[in-house]
């Protein structure tokens, strides 16, 4: 409405105005497209910052952030919170025998099995190397032990792609708050206690679950 031509129309000026409008629209479309590309790029960067590149699970930094929030919520409202630490048994032997590529595939497939056997509200992450961690909010130890059993059985029964004749197993350490005898007053202590339980599982012949 602000840009108009008085009558009678001048063809040269009319054509110039039309070209200017088309050029402006083309620039606006190009800007929208570049903004969309930038938004997609930012999403990719954000995703990469919280994700383990091999497994597609959350990485250690992200699970630490989530655990901190879940721990505060559980202690504030006095609800249950369970931490589960999982380690692939004899993983160094797998790497030495079959190579690092096969080792990576074992880690990746193990991650997929763990993810399939957890709930949407649970947080599954690669803790580092061949270790994984699961944070289970509003979950008592007894319920978590049932979930751990499903994971142990699913992995031991799985035929891994690169080594179908090898039996891969995991050991799991589990602990929960509120705890009957231990003063677990931080998320760090929760992980440490689950890690101690994992050590007991490893010491007791592996392919098992221990809880503290």
Secondary structure as UniProt FT lines:
FT   HELIX           11..50
FT   TURN            53..55
FT   HELIX           60..77
FT   STRAND          81..88
FT   TURN            89..90
FT   HELIX           91..98
FT   HELIX           100..116
FT   TURN            120..121
FT   STRAND          123..128
FT   TURN            129..130
FT   STRAND          131..137
FT   HELIX           141..156
FT   TURN            164..165
FT   STRAND          170..177
FT   HELIX           187..203
FT   TURN            204..205
FT   STRAND          209..211
//
